[in-house]
Amino acid sequence: MDQVTDSDVAGLVEAIRRREAPTLARNCLLKLRAMFAWAMLSDRRRSFGLEANPVTCS
């Protein structure tokens, strides 16, 4: 989990979108955001080795 980058996530979502599945791409992104938000809680973040959330909303 600590090796996932923002470009990995963007590449996956974009590849799904290019397959003409925009709803699936959006749902995938929402689920990834939820998973990383859960993983970024302080005790979990340390156990997963995460330093930053690769799916933060800017």
C-alpha positions as CSV (number, residue, x, y, z in Angstrom):
1,M,0.0,0.0,0.0
2,D,2.9,2.4,0.7
3,Q,4.1,2.0,-2.9
4,V,0.9,3.3,-4.5
5,T,1.4,6.8,-6.0
6,D,-1.1,9.4,-7.2
7,S,-0.1,8.7,-10.8
8,D,-0.9,5.0,-10.2
9,V,-4.4,5.9,-9.1
10,A,-4.8,8.4,-11.9
11,G,-3.6,5.9,-14.5
12,L,-6.0,3.2,-13.3
13,V,-9.0,5.5,-13.2
14,E,-8.1,7.0,-16.6
15,A,-7.7,3.6,-18.2
16,I,-11.2,2.6,-17.0
17,R,-12.6,5.9,-18.3
18,R,-11.0,5.3,-21.7
19,R,-12.9,2.0,-21.9
20,E,-16.0,4.1,-22.1
21,A,-16.9,3.3,-18.5
22,P,-17.0,6.7,-16.8
23,T,-19.4,5.6,-14.1
24,L,-17.2,2.7,-13.2
25,A,-14.1,5.0,-13.2
26,R,-15.9,7.4,-10.8
27,N,-17.0,4.6,-8.5
28,C,-13.5,3.2,-8.5
29,L,-12.0,6.5,-7.5
30,L,-14.6,7.0,-4.8
31,K,-13.8,3.6,-3.3
32,L,-10.0,4.3,-3.5
33,R,-10.5,7.6,-1.7
34,A,-12.5,5.9,1.0
35,M,-9.9,3.1,1.4
36,F,-7.0,5.5,1.7
37,A,-9.0,7.8,4.1
38,W,-9.5,4.8,6.3
39,A,-5.8,3.7,6.0
40,M,-4.5,7.2,6.8
41,L,-5.8,7.2,10.4
42,S,-2.8,7.5,12.6
43,D,-2.5,4.0,14.0
44,R,-3.3,2.4,10.6
45,R,-1.0,4.8,8.7
46,R,2.0,3.6,10.6
47,S,1.2,-0.1,10.2
48,F,0.7,0.3,6.4
49,G,3.9,2.5,6.1
50,L,2.0,5.4,4.5
51,E,3.5,8.9,4.7
52,A,0.9,10.7,2.5
53,N,-2.5,9.9,1.0
54,P,-2.0,9.4,-2.7
55,V,-5.7,10.1,-3.4
56,T,-6.2,13.4,-1.6
57,C,-8.7,15.8,-3.1
58,S,-7.1,19.1,-4.1
